[in-house]
Amino acid sequence: AVDDPNASYCPSLDARFRYGPPAEGDVEAYKAYIATFPIIDRPEIFGLHQNADISFQQKETGTMLETIISLQPRTGGGAGVKTPD
């Protein structure tokens, strides 16, 4: 356990958000502390380079586009009939 209340798990991010141990308290105090965390964590908190976020976003975009394309109708337009897309 970390005894220093000013300890930070990622000092390079302290200007944005200080990832550190919460003060001792009851369950509600811990829940309130957790609720202050950023919705999207920076890669640095996991020991990754900032460019890891770019790689992640590119992969997510590719996956999303593949899903959208897979949902497109694949009906044929034989005999001169127009397709629904």
Secondary structure, DSSP 4 states (H G I P E B T S, - for coil): ----TT--S-GGGTTT----PPPS--HHHHHHHHHTS-SS--GGGGT--THHHHHHHHHHHHHHHHHHHHTS-----GGGPPP--
